[in-house]
Amino acid sequence: MPPTLASLVQHSALKLTVRAGADRLGTPVRWAHASELADPVPYMDGGELLLVTATNLDADDPESMRRYVRRLAGAGVAGVGFAVGVNYDDVPAALVEAAEEAGLPLLEVPRRTPFLAISKAVSAAIAADQYRAVTAGFEAQRELTKAALAGDGPAELLARLAAHIDGWAALYDTSGAVLAAAPDWAARRAARLTPDVERLRDRPAPASVVVGDSEDRVELQSLGTGRRARGALAVGTGAALGTAERYAVHSAVALLTLTTARSRSLQGAEQRLGAAVLRMLLAGQPDHARAVAGDLYGGLLDAPFRLLIAEATAPTGSELLTETMEAAAARTGEALLLVPEAERVVVLAADGGSAVAACAAYAEAQDDRAPREGGVEDSDVVVGLSAPSGPIAVSAAYKQAEQALSVARRRGRALVEHEELAAGSVLPLLADDAVRAFADGMLRALYEHDAKGRGDLVASLRAWLSRHGQWDAAAADLGVHRHTLRYRMRRVEEILGRSLDDPDVRMELWLALKTTEAATPAEG
């Protein structure tokens, strides 16, 4: 602890006597400073023990002393040491009353105690406190380094850090999720700070911020040295960190940053191995892929998995998604094969696992973020997800993901699953500029004919196709005679120059009609 007024009063060689403010002797003393100025405040920083003999003070005047003491107290002076036997034989009553009134500690300094002795005592105490803090900091650094090298994960490091700061500590991943906390009860407290961690993540590392409420004071420190933070450390204490605690926190940040960097290097090696495994799977060599995968990815190939292709539409889109999936997989111990490809990334993840769930949640958040005017450009990433697959069908799963990705782009969605395409209607696939242009070109002549009041050929064609060419049923739907409908269909053939007996023509006309219907807002 730094020196306090109480420790100075208890110093046997100084012989100081408390004359006012006895209830505030726990105030820390940052320095001892002698000044005979009538107003020394412009030269004070706060926390000083001001030593005076009242050479230039009217110490017997109550009003003058009240102004003087109020100025000192307002400047954060720790206390006043008044030397007796120099200009005054005793501490003036006006000064004592003013100090009591302002709550400013007032110490009587005997004539045989020079101010220099008090300054030396304060300096020695500050030096001793700093030495203790540095020693404790180095000891914390050794303990934390030992914990980091033990290879048991961050739990032991956080436990030792929490003990050194007499508080709690928590580690977050890039998504803001709590990876570990110490003591155990701190996990719930740390989880409430996820929004603060997310805001810190968006700032270049290293960065820090202090947050807190009535419970404690929390300091968040980002981990990493690059453009983006790779995680965050939170430490919660009852008061501001002291020098020793600050050493411990800085050591923890450095160690966790090194651990994160080491993990990124290992991750790069894993990605290169994963790329080789993926190439073998796509080449139809599942046995070779299993042999290369070994323990790292072998478990992933023993159960159904999903293949997803993510394409970035913003500079960090795929990076944020993969970090989210990696964090989810790490929390549950799932294997995750991840292969970056320029602006895209290919991922193999366990079907029904936490990584796929995290991907879906991320995409849903992107879709819900704001109404889209520009489609997928409003999202950070677009994802195509295959159906559940196995090692012998990875090539097919890759095509499924590619198809789903293409549909996601056209629909303006962050994620589309292949099962949606297989089980749903083909009509949403027609929401494409090229398809709409085809439909408009095919039906334009019929619409122009109807616009001149020569008959309702488009509606007649639609009714006839919907009734699979049944004349009576289609005519009844239109409320016309079947001969009238036959005449209209001949006119359609004449205008289009194509035969309705051709099934391909009927299919194209039906899709063109459905496309124009989808592009026309419903009335009412």
N, C-alpha and C positions, 0 to 999 in steps of 0.2 A: 504493500500500500504506500502511496505517497505520504509525506509528512503532513500532519494536521496540527491545528493549534493545540489540541490536547496533548499530542506527543511532545510538543515544545514545552508546554507547561510542566510535563512530567520529566523533562530533561533536568537532571539534578544539578548540572553545572550552570544552568542559565538563571535559576532562581526567579522565574517569572511568577507574577501573581495576577489572578483573574479579577478584574474590577467591574466588568459588564459583559453580558452575552454569554454567561456560563452554559446556557443550553445549546450553544452553537459551536462548541469547541471541536466538533467532528469535521468542521470545514477543512478541505484540503488546502495546503499552502503551496503555490507554484513557485514562489520566490520571496525573498525578504529584501525590501528596498527602503533606503533612508531618504527622506526628502523634507526640507523645511519650507517648501513653497506653500503659499496661502491656498493655492489650488493646484495640486499635483495630478489631478485626474487626466489632463491631456497626455500625460506621460505614463499612464498605467494601462495594462492589458487586462486586468482582472485576476483575482486569485492571489494577489500579493499580500504579505504582512507588511504594512506601512510602519516604518520606525520614525518617530518624531521626538523633538525636544521642545516644540512650540516656540521657536525663536521668533517667527514671524506671525504668530497667531495670538489673537486676543482670547486666550483660553479661559478667562474668567467671565466672558460675556455669553450668557445662555443662547441668545438669538444667533450670535456669530457661530457658536459651536454647533447649533442645530443645522445651520446651512452647510457648514463644513462636513459634518458627519453624513448628512443626507447625500451630499455629492459623492462621498466615498462609497457609501452603501450602494448607490445607484450605479457606480462604475464596477461593482463586483469585487471590491476589495475584501480580502478574507478577514482582516482584522487590523487593529492599530496597536502598536507597541509604544507606550509613552515612557520616556526616560525621566525618572525623578532625580533630584539632586543636581540638575543642570540649570534650567531656567525656573523650575518650580520644585519646591521641596516635596510636594505631593501631587498626585493626579488631580487637576482642577475638578471641582464638583460639577461645573457646567458641562465639562466634557463627559464625565461619567453619566450624567443625566441624559445628555443627547445620545450617547451610545446605547444606553438602556432603551430609550424611546425608539431608536431606529433598529434595534436588534443587532447591532454591530459589536462583535467581541472586542473588548478593550483589555490589554494586558499591561501591567505595570512592570517596567524594566528597572532594576536597581542600578545605582550608579556604578557599582563594581562590575556590571555586565556590559561590556562594549557591544555596540551594534554589530561589529565585525564578528563577534562570537556567535551571535544569532544567525547572521548570514552564512557562516561556515557550517553551523548545525543544520540549517535548511538545505544547503548545497550537498552536504554529506548524506543526508537522508534521501534526497532526490536521487543521488548517484547510486546509493544502495538499493533503492526501489527499482531503478532502471536495470541494475545488474541482476536483481532477482527476476525481473520480467524477462530479460534476455536469456538468462539461464533456464527459466521455466519454458520459454519459447523454444530453445534448442532441445530441451528434454521432450517437449511435445512433438517437435519435428522428428526426433529419433523414433519415438513411439509410433507416430503416424506412418513413417516410412517403413518401419518393421511390419505394421499391419498391412500396408499396401503391397509389400513384397511377399506376404504370406500366401497370396493367391486365393484367398477365400472370398473374394468379392469385396464390395465396399462396406459391408455391414460392420466388420470389426473396426475399420478406420473411422466410421461415423460414431461408433460407440466410444472410442477413445477421445475423439474430438468433443463429443457432448460432455464427457467427464472433465475435460480441460477447461471448457468455457462455462461449466456449471449450468448447462442448459440442455438444448436438444439440437439435433442436426438431421437434415434430410437431403437425399439426392434425387434429382429429377432427370428424366430423359428429355429429348428434344420436343416431345409432344406436350410436356408439362405434367406427365404422370409421375407419381412417386415410385421410385425404384427401391428405395430402402430408407429407413428412418431409425433413429436411436434417441432415447429409449423407444420401446415398442408403441407406447401410448402417443408418441409424437406423429405417427403416420396420419391420424385423423386430422390433427392440427395442420400438418403440412399440406394435406389434400385441399384445404380451403384456399391455399395460396396459388393454385394452378393458374388462374387468370393473370396474376402478377408475373408468374414465370413465363407465360406466353408473351406478355408485353416485353419482358427482358430479352426473350429470344430474338425479337426483331431488331435489337440493337447490336452493332458490331461488338464482338468480344475483344478484350475483357470489358465487362460492364457490371455495375452493382447498383442496388437500390435498397433503401431502408423502408420497410413497411411495418405495420403493427397495429394493435388495438389495445384494449384494456388488459388483455392477457399478458402480452410480452412485446418485446422489441425484436423484429426479425430483419436480418440482413440477407439479401439474395445476391449471390455472386455467380456470374456466368462462367462456364467452363469452355475452354477452347481458345485458340489464337487466330483463327481465320475469320472470314467474312461472316460466318454464321456460328452461333454458339452451338456446342455439342451437348449441352445439358446445363444444369444449374445446381448450386449448393445453397441450402438455406440453413441459417443458424439462429436459434431463438434464445434470447437471454432476458433477464429481468431488468438489465440496465445496459448502457453503452459498453462496448467491448473495451477492456483495458489493454495495456501494451502486450502482456503475455498472451491474452486471449487472441489479440490481433495476429501475433506471430503464428499461433496454432491454426487460425483460419486461413491465413495466407499459405501456410504449408499444405493444408488440406486441399486448397484450390489448385496449387501447383501439382500435387500428386495425382489428384483426380483428372486434371488436364492431361498429364503425361499418360495416365492409364487410358484415357479416352483416345489420345493420339495413337497409342500402341494398338488399341482395339481397331481403329480405323485402318491401320496398316495391315493387321491380320484380316480385316474384312476385305481389303483389296485382294489379298492372296486367295481368300475364299471365293471371291467373285470370279477370279481367273479360273479357279478349279470348277466353279459352277458353270462357267461358259463352256468349258470342255465337256462337262457332263451333258449340258443341254444340246450341244452339237451332236453328240453320240446318240442321244434320244431322238433327235430330229432325223438322224440318218438311219433310224431303225436298228440301232445296236444297243438294246436295253441291257444285255449281259455285260458288255464292256462298260457301259455307263455305271452300272452297279459296282463294278470292280474299282473304277476310278473314284466314285463317290465315297466309298468306304463308310466309316462311322459318321462322317460329317453330314452327308446327305442320304445315306443308305436308308434310314428310317422313313424319310419322306417318300421314297420310291416303293415302300412296302404297303402303302395304303392309298386309297383314292386321293387325288390332289386336283387342284385347279391351276390352269395356266392363264395368266392375265398379261395383257400388254397395256402399258400406260404410256400415254403420249403427252408431253408437256405443252401447254398453251400459254404458260407464263414462265419466266426465267427459272424459277425454283420449284415449279409445280411437281414434277416427278420426284425431285429430291425430298420434298416435304412428305409426299405420299409414302415413299419407301422408308423414310425415317419413322413414320407412324407405324407402318407394318413391322419394321424391325423391332421397334419398342414393344409392340404387342406380342410378337413371337418370343422375344427375350423374357417377358414376364411369365410366360407359360412354358418355356423350354421347348418350343416348337422349332423344327428345322425350317429354313427358308432359303430357297435357291433364287438368287437375284442377279440378273445379268444386264448391266447398262448397255444400251445401243444408241449412241448419239443422243438425240432428243427423246428417245424412248427407253423403256426398261421392260424386260421380260421377267416374270416372276413365277416360280412354282411354289405353291403353298398348300398346306393340308386342307382338304375339303372339310368344311364345318369348323375349321380352326379359328383362333383369335386373329390371325393375320388377315384372313379373308374378311372376317367381320369388321376389323379395323378399316380395311379398304372400303367396304360398303358404307360404313359410318362416315368416313372422310368424304366420299362422293356425295352422300346425302346432304352433308353440311354444305358442300359446294353448290348443290342444286337449290338449297333453301336460302342461300346467302342473299340473293337478290333476284328479282324478275329479270329474265333474259331478253335483251333486245338483239344482241349480236350472237346469240347461241353460245356455243362452247367457248367463245372468246372471253366470256365472263367468268369462266372457270379456270382454275390453275392447271387442271389435268383432265384428260379424257381416258377412260378405261374400258377395255373390252375383256370380258371374263368368259372363259370356256365352261363347258359342262364338266362334271367330275370325270376324271380320266385316270389312266394308268400308264406305266412305262412303254407299253407296246403301241400306244395310240397318241403319243405326244405330237406327232406331225398333224394329226387330225385336230387335236386340241388347239394347236397353234393357228390353224386355219379358222377354227371357230372363234377364237379370240380376235383375230384380224377382222372377221366379218362383224362381230359385235362392236368392235372399235369403230368401224366404218359407219355403222348405224348410229352409234352414240354421237358421232360428229354431225350427222344429218339431223338428228332429232334435237340437238342442242342439249344433250344430257351428259353428266359427268361419268356415268357408268351404265353399261348395258350388258346383261348376261345373255349368253347364247340360248339358254332355255327360253327366254322371252321370244326369240325369233322362231324357235321350233314350235312353241305352243301357241303363239299368238297369230294375229292376222298379218297377211302380206301387205295390207294397205298402208300401214305406217311407213313402209319402206319406200313408198312412192313420193314421199315428201322431199323431192329432189328437183333442183332447177331443170336438169336435163329431161327428167321424166315429164315434168309439167310442160316443158317446151314441146315435147313429142305429142302430148295429149292435145295441146292447143292447136298445133299444126294439123293434127288428124281430124279434129272436129270443127275447125274454123269455118269451113265451107258450109257445113250444116247449120251452124249458128247464124251465119250471114243469110242463108236462105230463110230461116225462121224469122229473122229480124225484118225481112221485107214483107211479112204477112202472108207467105205462101203456104203455111201449114206448120205443124209442130213435129218436125222430123226428129229432133233430138229426144223429145219425150216419147215418141213412138218407138224409136230405136231402143231406148232404155227399157220400155215395157216389154218389147218383143224379146230382147236378150234375157231379161229377168224371168220370162216365162219359157225359156229354153226353146224359142221358136214356135210355141203353140199359138196358132192364130186366134182361135176363139177366145182363149183365156186372156191373151194380151189385148184383144179388141175390147173385151168386156171391161178390163181395167181402165182403158182409155175412154170408154163410152162411145165407140164408133163401130161401124160395120166392118167385118173382117175383110171385105173387098177394099174398103178405104185403107185399112192397114197394109194390105198387100201392095196397093198402089204406092203408099209412102215408102215401103221398104225398097221397091224398085227404084224410086227416086233417090234414096240413099245410095244404092249401088251405082246409079248413073253419076251422081255428084262426086262420089269418092273414087269411082273407077275401080271398085273392088267388089268381089262376090261375097255375099253373106253365107254362101254354102261352104266357104273355106273356114275351118275351125280356128286357124291362126288369126284370121281377120276378125272373127267374132271375139276371140280372147283379147286382141289388141283394142278393139272398140270398147269392150267392157271395162278394161283397165283404164282407158282414156276417160271414160265417163266417171269412174270412181275417183280418178285423180282430180278432175275438175270439180267434182262435188266436194272433195276434201279441201280444195283450195278456196271454195266459196263459203263465206260466213253464213251460218244458219240464220234464217229470219225469225222474228218473233221474240 
